[in-house]
Each structure stands twice: as structure tokens, then as C-alpha cells.
Amino acid sequence: MKTSEFLSLLKQHQNKSLLFEYAPDQLVGANYHITEVKNITIDSVDCGAGTDFWKETIVQLWESPKEKEKTEFMSTYKALGILNKVDKIKPMDKDTEIKFEYSNDHFHTAQLFVNDFDLDETSLIMKLSVEKTDCKAKETCGVVPTVAEIEKEACCTPGSGCC
């Protein structure tokens, strides 16, 4: 999800609570705070000597140990206010992918991408997912794709009638 899409969702649903699902049926606690917003630039070289360059917005979520008993989640209105304030200090590139950095006692620190979102009468629930590492230079490195990857690629090629 692009940063602009996330901000737009917050604007459209300012009267809702903002929840984050970091794993299936596992929510970031209601005691979370937005503790940092990072404008990240990645300028990389992969194992096949290929170069790449992109930007991301990373929003860090942290659960306050002093507020463990809190049951009311941050509102989308408040989150939008925080992000708008950040944007005035350090403008965010709205065309970048937005990710959420999070951990707790039972979940390792990870940068999670937005896989989907749900809406109900009271909440906007951002469904986050872990992105697995991958070799970007498979052909150069001689990595043979798995049968599942080949089938997926064959099925979803333009004109295949699958997608």
C-alpha cells in the first residue's frame, strides 16, 4: 500500500479506531503509540551485482508498558494528526510503500507490509504481513525456481486467462 492510500483511508474513516493485525488474529495492543516515522531510501546491490533504488515510509508502533490495561485504540483522527505533523517537519513521499515496524514479547521485530484492511462499524483494521526474503538475482546465481513459482508465473502471465 502506498503512503498516500493509507493517509486517504485515515481521512475517509476519521471516526474509527485504528487497529493493526500483525499476524492472523493477533492485534497490536491498544496501548500502542506511533513513536517514529522514517523516510527510508534504499540504494542496493544484490548478489548478482544488480543495482536497485527505491524509497519507503516506515511507521514504528510501540506498546507502552505503562498502559498495558488500556482498551481504547488510537483513533484514525489522532493517527492522521500525528502523520500530518510529521509531514510538516519531514515531508513524506506519498508515492512510496508504507510499512509498519513492530515487535512485542512474542513477535520478533519486523517491518510489515500492508496486505489488506478491514472495516467495521467502529474500526479500521490494517492487516499486516511479513515479507519473506528472496534472491533478486536467481538467474545469475543459478537458483532454480520451485514448481509452485513456475506454475504461479505461468498462470498469471498476461494473456493466460488466469488473472
C-alpha positions as a printed NumPy array, in Angstrom:
array([[  0.   ,   0.   ,   0.   ],
       [  1.255,   3.441,  -0.884],
       [  1.615,   6.058,   1.838],
       [ -0.994,   8.198,   0.04 ],
       [ -3.509,   5.321,   0.104],
       [ -3.023,   4.85 ,   3.85 ],
       [ -3.454,   8.581,   4.522],
       [ -6.574,   8.583,   2.351],
       [ -8.052,   5.686,   4.344],
       [ -7.421,   7.57 ,   7.571],
       [ -9.111,  10.692,   6.154],
       [-12.142,   8.719,   4.966],
       [-12.642,   6.978,   8.323],
       [-11.689,   9.6  ,  10.927],
       [-14.39 ,   8.436,  13.325],
       [-12.998,   4.893,  13.673],
       [-10.42 ,   3.212,  15.882],
       [ -7.175,   2.244,  14.136],
       [ -6.132,  -1.344,  14.754],
       [ -3.164,  -3.287,  13.387],
       [ -3.244,  -7.059,  12.919],
       [  0.426,  -8.134,  12.824],
       [ -0.343, -11.881,  12.466],
       [ -3.635, -13.74 ,  11.945],
       [ -5.942, -12.856,  14.851],
       [ -3.093, -11.058,  16.682],
       [ -3.595,  -7.328,  17.248],
       [ -1.072,  -4.719,  18.301],
       [ -2.184,  -3.74 ,  21.815],
       [ -4.487,  -0.788,  22.408],
       [ -1.566,   0.761,  24.3  ],
       [  0.379,   1.363,  21.076],
       [  1.968,   4.662,  20.144],
       [  3.378,   5.875,  16.849],
       [  6.932,   6.504,  18.003],
       [  8.759,   7.219,  14.769],
       [  8.142,   7.821,  11.079],
       [ 11.069,   7.067,   8.799],
       [ 11.608,   8.27 ,   5.242],
       [ 13.858,   5.463,   4.017],
       [ 15.957,   5.386,   0.85 ],
       [ 17.297,   2.007,  -0.234],
       [ 20.219,   2.057,  -2.659],
       [ 21.257,  -1.565,  -3.03 ],
       [ 23.415,  -4.085,  -4.847],
       [ 22.192,  -7.69 ,  -4.939],
       [ 24.26 , -10.88 ,  -5.004],
       [ 24.278, -10.852,  -8.811],
       [ 25.763,  -7.323,  -8.889],
       [ 22.413,  -5.823,  -9.917],
       [ 21.62 ,  -2.405,  -8.505],
       [ 18.292,  -1.128,  -7.294],
       [ 16.933,   2.045,  -5.702],
       [ 13.62 ,   2.769,  -4.001],
       [ 12.045,   4.633,  -1.082],
       [  9.715,   3.542,   1.703],
       [  7.829,   5.087,   4.604],
       [  8.242,   3.148,   7.851],
       [  5.899,   3.859,  10.771],
       [  7.101,   2.436,  14.083],
       [  4.485,   1.112,  16.502],
       [  5.378,   0.619,  20.165],
       [  3.301,  -0.699,  23.048],
       [  3.706,   1.353,  26.217],
       [  4.305,  -0.899,  29.243],
       [  2.749,   1.793,  31.465],
       [ -0.573,   1.475,  29.578],
       [ -0.983,  -2.332,  29.402],
       [ -4.536,  -2.118,  30.734],
       [ -5.643,   0.344,  28.041],
       [ -8.594,  -0.936,  25.98 ],
       [ -9.391,   2.026,  23.724],
       [ -7.366,   2.054,  20.493],
       [ -5.934,   5.175,  18.886],
       [ -8.408,   6.865,  16.566],
       [ -7.721,   7.276,  12.871],
       [ -8.185,  11.004,  13.505],
       [ -5.318,  11.056,  16.029],
       [ -3.054,   8.931,  13.78 ],
       [ -3.751,  11.259,  10.86 ],
       [ -2.894,  14.241,  13.064],
       [  0.438,  12.667,  14.034],
       [  1.318,  11.845,  10.423],
       [  0.305,  15.313,   9.204],
       [  2.544,  16.881,  11.872],
       [  5.439,  14.638,  10.817],
       [  4.824,  15.557,   7.174],
       [  5.193,  19.266,   8.003],
       [  8.546,  18.624,   9.706],
       [  9.942,  15.973,   7.338],
       [  7.734,  15.63 ,   4.256],
       [  6.777,  12.062,   3.407],
       [  6.982,  10.833,  -0.171],
       [  3.353,   9.821,  -0.689],
       [  4.192,   7.551,  -3.648],
       [  6.294,   5.183,  -1.526],
       [  5.184,   1.921,   0.019],
       [  4.24 ,   2.244,   3.675],
       [  5.388,  -0.376,   6.159],
       [  4.919,  -0.746,   9.889],
       [  7.763,  -1.671,  12.216],
       [  6.634,  -3.611,  15.26 ],
       [  7.578,  -6.194,  17.872],
       [  6.401,  -7.486,  21.224],
       [  7.481, -10.167,  23.712],
       [  6.076, -12.9  ,  21.445],
       [  6.847, -11.444,  17.998],
       [ 10.263, -10.519,  16.601],
       [ 10.962,  -7.007,  15.349],
       [  9.872,  -6.799,  11.722],
       [  8.935,  -4.33 ,   9.057],
       [  5.471,  -5.434,   7.981],
       [  3.746,  -4.501,   4.761],
       [  0.028,  -3.849,   4.418],
       [ -1.54 ,  -6.978,   2.973],
       [ -5.154,  -5.783,   3.245],
       [ -7.544,  -3.908,   5.525],
       [-10.986,  -4.479,   7.016],
       [-13.648,  -2.03 ,   8.066],
       [-16.449,  -2.489,  10.533],
       [-18.749,   0.   ,  12.224],
       [-16.137,   1.141,  14.733],
       [-12.715,   0.138,  13.381],
       [-10.258,   0.325,  10.526],
       [ -8.112,  -2.806,  10.823],
       [ -4.83 ,  -2.815,   8.926],
       [ -3.816,  -6.396,   8.11 ],
       [ -0.048,  -6.594,   8.118],
       [  2.194,  -9.364,   6.808],
       [  5.826, -10.366,   6.93 ],
       [  7.597, -10.227,   3.606],
       [  9.986, -13.135,   3.138],
       [ 13.494, -12.521,   1.915],
       [ 14.233, -13.531,  -1.654],
       [ 17.125, -13.678,  -4.087],
       [ 16.694, -10.979,  -6.722],
       [ 19.409, -12.477,  -8.944],
       [ 18.116, -16.045,  -9.245],
       [ 19.151, -16.451, -12.865],
       [ 22.626, -15.016, -12.264],
       [ 23.101, -17.151,  -9.142],
       [ 21.767, -20.32 , -10.758],
       [ 18.796, -20.64 ,  -8.4  ],
       [ 16.176, -22.89 ,  -9.961],
       [ 12.602, -21.725,  -9.301],
       [ 10.322, -24.124,  -7.423],
       [  7.437, -25.868,  -9.189],
       [  4.969, -23.602,  -7.327],
       [  6.784, -20.479,  -8.595],
       [  6.771, -21.789, -12.166],
       [  3.053, -22.631, -12.009],
       [  2.228, -19.231, -10.498],
       [  4.293, -17.461, -13.154],
       [  2.71 , -19.475, -15.981],
       [ -0.8  , -18.918, -14.65 ],
       [ -0.524, -15.213, -14.1  ],
       [  1.269, -14.144, -17.234],
       [ -0.65 , -11.583, -19.297],
       [ -2.968, -13.252, -21.762],
       [ -3.005, -16.574, -19.869],
       [ -6.669, -16.074, -18.975],
       [ -5.927, -16.835, -15.317],
       [ -5.805, -13.365, -13.811]])
